[in-house]
């Protein structure tokens, strides 16, 4: 094997090593981005759930129907 063949083989080996490192770095970066997006989605879903509970409590407090004291069966309900 001549010097040229050795150099060409070494260049090919280095290109392969560099490509492997680039692919690994890209995969790590993609995984990190997916993790960040997943945490944003989870936070948004938690916020939606918290608001749903908060608004349900507010609606329950604001819309109670009670009959007046001493009113008979035909009395109109009072909406508060």
Beta strands, then each sheet from edge to edge (+ up, - down):
strand 1: 65-66
strand 2: 78-79
sheet 1: 1+ 2-
end
